[in-house]
Amino acid sequence: MISYSKIESASATAHKKLDELIDLLDDNRMDQEARTALQRRFNDAVERSNSLDSFKAFRIISDSDELSRADIADNLELLLSQHELDSKMSKRYLVLENMRLVVQMVISLTMVGLGFGMIIMPAPPYFEMFTLFYLNANDGVTLMDVISLLVVFTGVYLLISSFIKLGKK
């Protein structure tokens, strides 16, 4: 459960660091360009933290299984009062999540193809030096074949997990 003390301690830390920055700026003689660049960096950091932290806080509530419905509703009310969400931010979040899933699918398909390529293509003799199981006197299952199967199974696992996550949406 999200408590007010955690929020207040994080806020107190931020205020302390901001006071330190103000003191540093008061002591330092900077030209207008440096001040403008510093202000732009600060504003960008605040925007990034607002957009990313908002969704992280909501994800914590949705992932917790031990909270009752009343606790979840209280936490959601608290989060909605602290974080402003609009359709632009939520659309950006959904686009980033979908891109992450597409990249995961591409990586998994690449791993499956690479694994099958490692099995089918003949390997140099120094890769085929450890035969684990002999099928006949000249052929068998080598360590390279086992590694290739691990690559294929990892690719299949990533592909299935990305389809499951896509199906939940």
MODELLER restraints for C-alpha pairs under 7 A, 6 or more apart:
rsr = mdl.restraints
at = mdl.atoms
rsr.add(forms.Gaussian(group=physical.xy_distance, feature=features.Distance(at['CA:2:A'], at['CA:75:A']), mean=6.58, stdev=0.5))
rsr.add(forms.Gaussian(group=physical.xy_distance, feature=features.Distance(at['CA:51:A'], at['CA:89:A']), mean=6.66, stdev=0.5))
rsr.add(forms.Gaussian(group=physical.xy_distance, feature=features.Distance(at['CA:54:A'], at['CA:83:A']), mean=5.87, stdev=0.5))
rsr.add(forms.Gaussian(group=physical.xy_distance, feature=features.Distance(at['CA:61:A'], at['CA:72:A']), mean=6.52, stdev=0.5))
rsr.add(forms.Gaussian(group=physical.xy_distance, feature=features.Distance(at['CA:101:A'], at['CA:162:A']), mean=5.85, stdev=0.5))
rsr.add(forms.Gaussian(group=physical.xy_distance, feature=features.Distance(at['CA:104:A'], at['CA:158:A']), mean=6.87, stdev=0.5))
rsr.add(forms.Gaussian(group=physical.xy_distance, feature=features.Distance(at['CA:104:A'], at['CA:162:A']), mean=6.70, stdev=0.5))
rsr.add(forms.Gaussian(group=physical.xy_distance, feature=features.Distance(at['CA:105:A'], at['CA:159:A']), mean=5.41, stdev=0.5))
rsr.add(forms.Gaussian(group=physical.xy_distance, feature=features.Distance(at['CA:105:A'], at['CA:162:A']), mean=6.42, stdev=0.5))
rsr.add(forms.Gaussian(group=physical.xy_distance, feature=features.Distance(at['CA:108:A'], at['CA:155:A']), mean=4.13, stdev=0.5))
rsr.add(forms.Gaussian(group=physical.xy_distance, feature=features.Distance(at['CA:108:A'], at['CA:156:A']), mean=6.49, stdev=0.5))
rsr.add(forms.Gaussian(group=physical.xy_distance, feature=features.Distance(at['CA:108:A'], at['CA:158:A']), mean=5.53, stdev=0.5))
rsr.add(forms.Gaussian(group=physical.xy_distance, feature=features.Distance(at['CA:108:A'], at['CA:159:A']), mean=5.41, stdev=0.5))
rsr.add(forms.Gaussian(group=physical.xy_distance, feature=features.Distance(at['CA:109:A'], at['CA:155:A']), mean=6.31, stdev=0.5))
rsr.add(forms.Gaussian(group=physical.xy_distance, feature=features.Distance(at['CA:111:A'], at['CA:151:A']), mean=6.11, stdev=0.5))
rsr.add(forms.Gaussian(group=physical.xy_distance, feature=features.Distance(at['CA:111:A'], at['CA:152:A']), mean=6.14, stdev=0.5))
rsr.add(forms.Gaussian(group=physical.xy_distance, feature=features.Distance(at['CA:111:A'], at['CA:155:A']), mean=4.99, stdev=0.5))
rsr.add(forms.Gaussian(group=physical.xy_distance, feature=features.Distance(at['CA:112:A'], at['CA:151:A']), mean=6.74, stdev=0.5))
rsr.add(forms.Gaussian(group=physical.xy_distance, feature=features.Distance(at['CA:112:A'], at['CA:152:A']), mean=4.48, stdev=0.5))
rsr.add(forms.Gaussian(group=physical.xy_distance, feature=features.Distance(at['CA:112:A'], at['CA:155:A']), mean=5.09, stdev=0.5))
rsr.add(forms.Gaussian(group=physical.xy_distance, feature=features.Distance(at['CA:112:A'], at['CA:156:A']), mean=6.68, stdev=0.5))
rsr.add(forms.Gaussian(group=physical.xy_distance, feature=features.Distance(at['CA:115:A'], at['CA:148:A']), mean=4.70, stdev=0.5))
rsr.add(forms.Gaussian(group=physical.xy_distance, feature=features.Distance(at['CA:115:A'], at['CA:149:A']), mean=6.36, stdev=0.5))
rsr.add(forms.Gaussian(group=physical.xy_distance, feature=features.Distance(at['CA:115:A'], at['CA:151:A']), mean=5.28, stdev=0.5))
rsr.add(forms.Gaussian(group=physical.xy_distance, feature=features.Distance(at['CA:115:A'], at['CA:152:A']), mean=4.89, stdev=0.5))
rsr.add(forms.Gaussian(group=physical.xy_distance, feature=features.Distance(at['CA:116:A'], at['CA:148:A']), mean=6.99, stdev=0.5))
rsr.add(forms.Gaussian(group=physical.xy_distance, feature=features.Distance(at['CA:116:A'], at['CA:152:A']), mean=6.84, stdev=0.5))
rsr.add(forms.Gaussian(group=physical.xy_distance, feature=features.Distance(at['CA:118:A'], at['CA:148:A']), mean=5.88, stdev=0.5))
rsr.add(forms.Gaussian(group=physical.xy_distance, feature=features.Distance(at['CA:119:A'], at['CA:145:A']), mean=5.82, stdev=0.5))
rsr.add(forms.Gaussian(group=physical.xy_distance, feature=features.Distance(at['CA:119:A'], at['CA:148:A']), mean=6.09, stdev=0.5))
rsr.add(forms.Gaussian(group=physical.xy_distance, feature=features.Distance(at['CA:127:A'], at['CA:144:A']), mean=6.58, stdev=0.5))
rsr.add(forms.Gaussian(group=physical.xy_distance, feature=features.Distance(at['CA:128:A'], at['CA:142:A']), mean=6.15, stdev=0.5))
rsr.add(forms.Gaussian(group=physical.xy_distance, feature=features.Distance(at['CA:128:A'], at['CA:144:A']), mean=6.53, stdev=0.5))
rsr.add(forms.Gaussian(group=physical.xy_distance, feature=features.Distance(at['CA:130:A'], at['CA:142:A']), mean=5.65, stdev=0.5))
rsr.add(forms.Gaussian(group=physical.xy_distance, feature=features.Distance(at['CA:130:A'], at['CA:143:A']), mean=5.71, stdev=0.5))
rsr.add(forms.Gaussian(group=physical.xy_distance, feature=features.Distance(at['CA:131:A'], at['CA:140:A']), mean=6.24, stdev=0.5))
rsr.add(forms.Gaussian(group=physical.xy_distance, feature=features.Distance(at['CA:131:A'], at['CA:141:A']), mean=5.76, stdev=0.5))
rsr.add(forms.Gaussian(group=physical.xy_distance, feature=features.Distance(at['CA:131:A'], at['CA:142:A']), mean=4.11, stdev=0.5))
rsr.add(forms.Gaussian(group=physical.xy_distance, feature=features.Distance(at['CA:131:A'], at['CA:143:A']), mean=6.27, stdev=0.5))
rsr.add(forms.Gaussian(group=physical.xy_distance, feature=features.Distance(at['CA:132:A'], at['CA:141:A']), mean=5.69, stdev=0.5))
rsr.add(forms.Gaussian(group=physical.xy_distance, feature=features.Distance(at['CA:132:A'], at['CA:142:A']), mean=5.36, stdev=0.5))
rsr.add(forms.Gaussian(group=physical.xy_distance, feature=features.Distance(at['CA:132:A'], at['CA:143:A']), mean=6.51, stdev=0.5))
rsr.add(forms.Gaussian(group=physical.xy_distance, feature=features.Distance(at['CA:133:A'], at['CA:140:A']), mean=5.43, stdev=0.5))
rsr.add(forms.Gaussian(group=physical.xy_distance, feature=features.Distance(at['CA:133:A'], at['CA:141:A']), mean=5.09, stdev=0.5))
rsr.add(forms.Gaussian(group=physical.xy_distance, feature=features.Distance(at['CA:134:A'], at['CA:140:A']), mean=4.03, stdev=0.5))
rsr.add(forms.Gaussian(group=physical.xy_distance, feature=features.Distance(at['CA:134:A'], at['CA:141:A']), mean=6.35, stdev=0.5))
